[in-house]
Amino acid sequence: MVTLVTDYLDHTRMLFPEKTAIVDEYKSMTFFELWEASRKVASVLIGQGIRKQPVLIMMDKSADAIAAFMGAAYSGNFYSPIDLEMPVTRIEKILDILRPAAVVSKRTHEGFINSLRLPQPVFFIEDCEACSVDEQAIARARGDIIDTDLLYVLFTSGSTGIPKGVSIGHRSVIDYAEWLADTFHFSETDKFGNQAPFYFDNSVLDICTMLKSGATLYIIPKSFFMFPIRLLDYIQRNEINTIFWVPSALVTVANLNALQSVNVSCLNKILFCGEVMPNKQLNIWRRHVPGALYANLYGPTEITDVCTYFIVDREFADTDSLPIGRACRNTDVLVLNEQNALVSAGEAGELCVRGSSLSYGYYNNPEKTREAFVQNPINKSYPEIIYRTGDLVKYNDTGEIIYLSRKDFQIKHMGHRIELGELESAAASVNGVVRAACVYDKERNKLVLFFSGTATAAEAMVYLKERLPRFMCPNAVIPLETLPLTMNGKIDRTRLLEIYRDR
C-alpha cells in the first residue's frame, strides 16, 4: 500500500535500480542513485533533529534538486523550492513566511547563500553525498509520517505583493499520481521532457510520474525554449515521448514553424496546462504530430495541479474554445453563481473544487486561507471545505466545462459586463495574430488589447468590429514583438498594464 510519495521511490528503485531516472544538463541518475542520494540528505536532516519542518531547496532545476526534495520527505519534513533568479526581495518575503528549519543548496551557490545571511543551517548537496545513510533513523522517521503530512509548499503570487505558500500533503499527490497513471497509461517506457520550473506546480506531474511509473525525466535546458529547432532536436535525439508544457511554449514552437523542420513523431502524449491553449496553434501541432494524444489539463496550484481534463477527441476550428473537460477521478467540481447556487444551463459561474486534491491552505496565512478555502455552501449539514478558484466557466451542450476567464478579468465597461477572455479569443483568431492578451485600465476606463504577430493594429480592429458588439471592442490596440511572460511562462498582464500606462 502506498501511503507516502517516498514509497514510490522505494518501489521503483527495487524494480528498476539501474534504469535512468533523471537526466539534466550535466548529469544523470539511476533510480538507485536517486534513492541513495535522497536518503543521504534525509540522514543529514534527521541528524540535526529537524522534524516536520519546512526545508528550503535553493538550487538550479536539476537531478540534485529532486534528490533534495525526496531527502526532505524521507526525513519526515517537507520541501519548498526557491528559484535562484527570483528578486532578493521576493526570496526574503518567502523566508519570512516559511521560516525554514534548514536550507539545502549547492556549493556553486554558496556566495549567493552567504549574501542572504540566513539564520538557518545550510547543507550543501555535495557534502551530503559524502555522508553515509542512517538506515535506522530513516526507518524511525518513516514510522512517524502519515499521508496527511505535508510534502511541499509552493509559493505563488499574491494580489497584495506577498507570496502565498500553497501547502500540499502526501495524500493529495498520491491521489493525483494514481489518476495520471490510470488515465494516460504512464509506464517505465515513457520519457518525459520537463519544461516547468520546479517552483511551478506543473512540475509535480513530471516528478511524481517518474517516481511512480519508473519513467525517465529529461530536464530540458531552459535556454532551449528560446530556440525551437534546438528544442525539438533535443526531443528527437532523446526519443522523448511525453511532454507537459504551458501553452506559451507550445505556441512559440508552432508560430516559428519549427514543426516543419524537425520530425518529432516520437511524441505520443502532448499535455498542456496553466493558461488557455489557442486552437489555432494546437491545430498546427495536430497536423504535424497527428499520432499523439492531446489533453488540455486545468487546475490551480491549490488543488495539486489538475482538477479537470479534456482529451482532445474531435476537430476544432481555430476560433473555437477548447473545453477544459470534466472533473478528474475522486474530484468534484461545483460551478456556483453569485447566489452560491449551482448554475443553470448556459449560466456562467465560479469553478469550485472539493476532494483529496485540495491544499490545506496558505502556509502561515490564515486570513488568505479563509478567503479561498470555504465551507461548501451546498452542504449545510457538516464541515466540508471547497476551494474557490476565482475562474469563471460554463457548461457546453455536451456537459463539458468551458473556461471563460478569471473572475477578476470580468469587468464592467460602458455599462456592460465583459469577459476579457472572450475578447482575447476573438483577437487570437485574427489572421496574422500570434498571441493576444487584454487588460483593463480601471483608472482610465480603457480596454486595451495587446498582440504579437504580423497583423497591424488597424487590421485587428477591423476584424473585431465585424465580430464583437461595439462595447467589447478595445479602446486601444497595441502590437508588440513578443508578449511579456512571467517566470512560469504565462502572459504577464501586470507588465502589459505598465507598458500601456508608460506610453
C-alpha positions in Angstrom: 0.0 0.0 0.0 1.3 3.4 -1.0 1.0 5.9 1.9 3.8 8.3 1.2 5.3 9.7 -2.0 8.6 8.2 -0.9 7.0 4.8 -1.2 7.0 5.2 -4.9 10.8 5.7 -5.0 11.3 2.7 -2.7 9.4 0.6 -5.2 10.9 1.9 -8.4 14.4 1.6 -7.2 13.7 -2.1 -6.5 12.1 -2.7 -9.9 14.5 -0.6 -12.0 17.6 0.1 -9.9 19.9 0.6 -13.0 17.4 2.4 -15.1 17.9 6.1 -15.7 15.5 8.2 -13.6 16.6 11.7 -14.3 18.8 13.4 -17.0 19.8 17.0 -16.6 22.2 19.2 -18.5 25.2 17.9 -16.5 24.5 14.5 -15.1 22.1 11.6 -14.9 20.9 9.5 -12.0 19.6 5.9 -11.9 16.7 5.1 -9.6 19.1 3.5 -7.2 21.3 6.6 -7.2 18.3 8.9 -6.7 17.1 6.7 -3.8 20.6 6.6 -2.2 21.2 10.4 -2.7 17.8 11.2 -1.2 18.4 9.1 1.9 21.8 10.7 2.5 20.1 14.1 2.5 17.5 12.7 4.9 20.1 11.3 7.2 21.8 14.7 7.5 18.5 16.5 8.3 17.5 13.8 10.8 20.9 14.1 12.4 20.2 17.8 13.1 16.9 16.9 14.9 14.7 18.6 12.2 11.3 17.0 12.1 8.0 18.1 10.4 9.6 21.4 9.4 10.0 23.2 6.1 13.2 22.7 4.3 14.1 25.3 1.7 15.7 23.9 -1.5 17.8 26.6 -3.2 19.4 25.3 -6.3 19.0 25.1 -10.1 16.5 22.8 -11.6 18.4 19.5 -11.6 18.6 15.9 -10.6 20.2 17.0 -7.4 17.2 19.2 -6.6 14.8 16.2 -6.9 17.2 14.3 -4.6 16.9 17.1 -2.1 13.1 17.2 -2.4 12.9 13.4 -1.6 15.5 13.8 1.1 13.3 16.3 2.9 10.4 13.9 2.5 12.3 10.8 3.8 13.4 12.8 6.8 9.7 13.5 7.8 9.9 17.1 6.7 8.6 19.0 3.7 10.3 20.9 1.0 9.9 24.3 -0.7 11.8 25.1 -3.8 13.2 28.6 -4.5 14.2 29.9 -7.9 17.7 31.5 -7.7 16.7 34.0 -10.3 13.9 35.5 -8.1 14.5 39.0 -6.9 16.1 39.0 -3.5 13.1 41.0 -2.1 10.8 38.1 -3.0 13.1 35.5 -1.6 13.2 37.5 1.7 9.4 37.6 1.8 9.2 33.8 1.3 11.8 33.3 4.0 9.8 35.4 6.4 6.6 33.4 5.7 8.2 29.9 5.6 10.8 30.3 8.4 12.6 27.1 7.2 14.4 24.9 9.6 17.1 24.2 7.1 18.3 25.1 3.6 19.7 22.6 1.1 21.8 24.1 -1.8 24.9 23.5 -3.9 28.4 24.8 -3.4 28.1 26.8 -6.7 25.5 29.0 -5.0 27.5 29.5 -1.7 28.2 33.2 -2.4 24.6 34.0 -3.0 23.5 32.0 0.0 26.0 33.8 2.2 24.7 37.2 0.9 21.3 36.4 2.3 22.7 36.0 5.8 20.4 33.1 6.6 19.9 32.2 10.2 19.0 28.6 9.3 21.7 25.9 8.8 22.7 25.4 5.2 23.6 22.0 3.9 25.3 21.5 0.6 24.3 18.6 -1.5 28.0 17.8 -2.3 28.6 17.4 1.5 25.5 15.2 1.9 26.8 12.9 -0.9 29.9 12.2 1.2 27.8 11.1 4.2 26.5 7.6 5.0 22.9 6.6 5.2 21.4 6.2 8.7 19.0 3.3 8.0 17.6 3.2 11.5 17.0 6.9 11.7 15.2 6.9 8.3 13.1 3.9 9.4 12.1 5.7 12.7 11.2 8.9 10.7 9.1 6.8 8.3 7.1 5.4 11.2 6.2 9.0 12.3 4.9 10.2 8.9 1.3 9.8 7.8 -0.3 10.6 4.4 -1.9 13.8 5.6 1.6 15.3 6.5 2.9 18.0 4.2 5.1 17.0 1.2 5.7 20.5 -0.2 4.9 24.2 -0.1 4.9 26.0 -3.4 4.8 29.8 -3.5 2.5 31.6 -5.9 2.0 35.3 -6.5 -0.3 37.2 -4.1 -2.5 40.1 -5.2 -1.0 42.2 -2.4 2.5 41.5 -3.5 3.0 39.0 -0.7 3.7 35.4 -2.0 1.3 32.7 -0.9 2.7 29.3 0.1 0.3 26.6 -1.1 0.6 23.6 1.3 0.1 20.1 -0.2 0.2 16.8 1.6 1.4 13.3 0.5 -2.2 12.0 0.1 -3.0 14.7 -2.5 0.0 13.9 -4.6 -0.6 10.2 -4.4 -4.3 10.7 -5.5 -3.0 12.8 -8.4 -0.3 10.3 -9.4 -2.6 7.3 -9.4 -5.2 9.2 -11.6 -2.5 10.2 -14.0 -1.1 6.7 -14.4 -4.6 5.2 -14.9 -5.8 7.9 -17.3 -2.7 8.2 -19.5 -1.2 4.7 -19.0 2.2 6.0 -18.0 4.9 3.3 -17.5 8.6 2.8 -17.4 8.7 3.1 -21.2 7.8 6.8 -21.0 10.4 9.6 -21.4 9.2 13.0 -20.1 10.6 16.3 -21.4 10.3 18.7 -18.5 9.6 22.4 -19.1 8.0 23.6 -15.9 10.2 25.2 -13.2 10.2 23.1 -10.0 8.6 26.0 -8.1 5.7 25.8 -10.5 3.0 23.1 -9.8 3.1 21.7 -13.4 6.4 20.1 -12.5 4.6 17.9 -10.0 3.2 15.8 -12.8 6.6 15.2 -14.3 8.2 14.3 -10.9 5.5 12.2 -9.4 5.0 10.2 -12.6 8.7 9.5 -12.8 8.7 8.3 -9.2 5.6 6.2 -9.5 5.9 4.7 -13.0 9.7 4.4 -13.4 9.6 6.8 -16.4 12.8 8.8 -17.3 12.6 12.5 -16.7 14.7 14.7 -19.0 15.1 18.2 -17.6 15.3 20.2 -20.8 17.8 23.2 -20.5 15.8 26.4 -20.1 17.7 28.1 -22.9 16.4 25.6 -25.5 12.9 27.1 -25.2 14.2 30.2 -26.8 15.4 28.2 -29.9 12.5 25.9 -31.0 14.6 24.0 -33.6 17.2 23.2 -30.9 14.3 22.3 -28.5 12.7 19.8 -31.0 16.2 18.4 -31.9 16.6 17.6 -28.2 13.3 15.8 -28.1 14.0 13.9 -31.3 17.6 12.9 -30.2 16.5 11.6 -26.8 13.3 10.0 -28.2 11.2 11.8 -25.6 7.6 10.7 -26.0 5.7 12.8 -23.4 5.6 16.5 -22.7 3.5 18.5 -20.2 4.1 22.2 -21.1 2.5 25.6 -20.6 0.6 26.6 -23.8 3.1 29.5 -24.3 5.9 27.0 -25.0 3.7 25.0 -27.5 2.5 28.3 -29.2 6.1 29.5 -29.7 7.1 26.3 -31.4 4.0 26.4 -33.6 4.4 30.0 -34.6 8.0 29.8 -35.6 7.4 26.8 -38.0 9.8 24.6 -36.1 7.5 21.6 -36.6 8.0 21.8 -40.3 11.8 21.4 -39.8 12.1 18.7 -37.2 10.2 15.4 -37.1 9.0 14.8 -33.5 6.7 11.8 -34.3 8.4 10.2 -31.2 5.9 12.2 -29.1 2.8 10.2 -28.3 1.4 12.3 -25.4 1.2 16.1 -25.5 -0.4 17.6 -22.4 -0.7 21.2 -21.5 -1.9 23.3 -18.6 -1.5 26.7 -17.0 -3.4 29.0 -19.3 -5.7 28.9 -22.3 -4.4 26.9 -25.3 -5.5 28.6 -28.5 -6.9 26.1 -31.1 -5.0 28.0 -33.9 -1.6 26.8 -32.6 -3.0 23.4 -31.3 -4.2 22.6 -34.8 -0.7 23.2 -36.1 0.7 20.7 -33.7 -2.1 18.2 -34.5 -1.3 18.5 -38.2 2.4 17.9 -37.8 2.2 15.3 -34.9 -1.1 13.5 -35.8 -0.3 10.3 -33.9 -0.1 11.9 -30.4 -2.8 12.1 -27.7 -3.5 15.7 -26.8 -5.0 16.7 -23.5 -6.0 20.0 -22.0 -5.5 19.9 -18.2 -6.8 22.6 -15.9 -6.2 23.4 -12.3 -4.6 25.9 -9.9 -1.7 25.1 -7.5 -4.2 24.9 -4.7 -5.7 21.6 -6.0 -2.4 19.7 -6.7 -2.1 20.9 -10.2 -5.1 19.5 -12.0 -8.8 19.1 -11.3 -10.4 18.8 -14.8 -9.1 17.4 -18.1 -10.2 17.1 -21.7 -8.7 14.6 -24.1 -8.9 16.2 -27.5 -11.2 13.8 -29.3 -12.5 15.9 -32.2 -11.7 18.6 -34.6 -11.9 22.3 -33.6 -11.9 25.4 -35.7 -9.1 27.9 -35.0 -11.7 30.3 -33.5 -13.3 27.6 -31.2 -12.8 27.5 -27.4 -11.1 24.3 -26.2 -13.0 22.7 -23.3 -11.3 22.0 -20.0 -13.5 19.0 -19.8 -14.7 17.2 -16.8 -13.6 16.5 -13.2 -10.7 14.1 -12.6 -11.4 11.0 -10.7 -12.1 11.5 -7.0 -12.5 15.2 -7.6 -15.8 17.1 -7.6 -16.3 20.4 -9.4 -19.0 22.8 -8.4 -19.9 25.7 -10.6 -21.6 28.4 -8.4 -23.3 31.6 -9.4 -23.3 34.8 -7.4 -26.0 33.4 -5.1 -23.8 30.4 -4.3 -26.2 28.1 -6.1 -25.3 25.6 -8.8 -25.5 27.3 -12.2 -28.3 26.5 -14.6 -27.8 25.6 -18.3 -25.7 28.2 -20.1 -25.1 30.2 -17.0 -21.6 31.3 -16.1 -20.3 30.7 -12.6 -17.2 30.3 -10.5 -15.5 26.9 -10.6 -15.0 25.5 -7.1 -13.4 22.2 -6.2 -13.6 19.6 -3.4 -11.7 16.4 -2.9 -8.5 14.8 -1.7 -6.6 17.1 -4.1 -7.2 20.2 -2.0 -4.4 22.1 -0.4 -4.5 22.7 3.3 -4.3 26.4 2.6 -1.7 29.0 2.6 1.3 28.5 4.9 1.3 30.9 7.8 -1.5 32.9 6.2 -4.9 32.0 7.9 -6.6 35.2 6.6 -6.0 34.3 2.9 -6.8 30.7 3.6 -10.2 31.6 5.0 -11.0 33.7 1.9 -10.3 30.9 -0.6 -11.0 27.7 1.3 -14.6 27.9 2.5 -17.5 25.8 3.7 -19.4 24.2 0.8 -22.5 26.4 0.5 -24.5 23.5 -1.0 -23.8 21.4 2.2 -25.4 22.7 5.4 -25.1 19.5 7.4 -21.4 19.0 8.2 -18.0 20.7 7.7 -16.8 20.3 4.1 -14.2 22.6 2.6 -14.2 23.7 -1.1 -11.6 25.8 -2.9 -12.9 28.9 -4.8 -10.6 29.1 -7.9 -11.7 32.6 -9.0 -12.2 31.2 -12.5 -15.4 31.7 -14.4 -16.7 28.8 -16.5 -19.8 27.4 -18.0 -21.0 24.1 -19.4 -21.4 23.5 -23.1 -24.2 21.4 -24.7 -22.4 18.1 -24.1 -21.7 18.8 -20.4 -18.0 19.8 -20.9 -16.7 22.7 -18.9 -15.6 25.8 -21.0 -13.2 28.2 -19.3 -14.2 31.8 -19.7 -11.8 34.0 -17.8 -10.6 34.9 -14.3 -13.3 36.3 -12.1 -11.1 39.4 -11.8 -11.0 39.5 -15.7 -14.7 40.1 -15.7 -15.1 43.9 -15.9 -17.8 46.5 -16.1 -17.2 48.7 -19.1 -19.6 51.2 -20.7 -22.3 49.8 -18.5 -21.8 46.3 -19.8 -20.2 43.2 -18.2 -17.4 41.9 -20.3 -15.3 38.8 -20.1 -11.7 39.7 -21.2 -11.2 36.1 -22.2 -13.9 36.4 -24.9 -12.1 39.4 -26.4 -8.8 37.6 -26.3 -10.3 34.6 -28.0 -11.7 36.7 -30.8 -8.4 38.6 -31.2 -6.4 35.3 -31.3 -8.3 34.3 -34.4 -7.3 37.4 -36.4 -5.1 36.4 -39.4 -1.6 37.3 -38.6 -2.1 37.4 -34.8 0.2 35.1 -32.9 -0.8 35.8 -29.3 -3.3 38.2 -27.8 -3.9 39.5 -24.3 -6.3 42.1 -23.0 -6.0 44.3 -19.9 -8.4 46.8 -18.4 -7.1 50.1 -17.0 -9.6 51.0 -14.3 -8.1 54.4 -13.7 -8.6 55.5 -17.4 -11.6 53.2 -18.0 -9.8 51.8 -21.1 -10.0 48.4 -22.6 -6.5 47.6 -24.1 -5.6 44.8 -26.4 -2.0 43.7 -27.0 -0.9 41.2 -29.6 2.1 39.8 -31.3 2.4 38.8 -35.0 2.4 40.2 -38.5 -1.1 41.8 -38.4 -1.5 45.6 -38.0 -3.5 47.3 -35.3 -5.9 48.6 -37.9 -6.4 45.1 -39.3 -7.1 43.7 -35.9 -9.6 46.4 -35.1 -11.5 46.0 -38.3 -11.8 42.2 -37.7 -13.0 42.7 -34.1 -15.6 45.4 -35.0 -17.1 42.9 -37.5 -17.5 40.2 -34.9 -17.9 41.8 -31.5 -20.5 44.2 -30.1 -19.3 47.8 -30.0 -18.9 47.9 -26.2 -16.5 44.9 -26.3 -14.1 46.5 -28.9 -10.9 47.7 -27.3 -10.1 51.4 -26.8 -6.5 50.8 -27.8 -4.8 48.1 -29.8 -1.0 47.8 -29.3 1.2 45.4 -31.3 4.3 44.1 -29.6 7.1 42.0 -31.0 6.5 39.4 -28.2 4.2 39.5 -25.2 6.0 39.5 -21.8 5.9 36.3 -19.8 6.1 35.5 -16.1 8.7 33.1 -14.8 6.1 30.3 -15.1 5.7 31.0 -18.8 2.3 32.7 -18.6 1.4 36.1 -20.2 2.5 38.8 -17.7 -0.6 41.0 -17.6 0.7 43.2 -14.9 3.6 44.1 -17.1 1.2 44.8 -20.0 -0.7 47.3 -18.0 2.6 49.0 -17.1 3.5 49.2 -20.8 0.2 50.8 -21.6 0.5 53.4 -18.7 4.0 54.2 -19.7 3.1 55.1 -23.3 
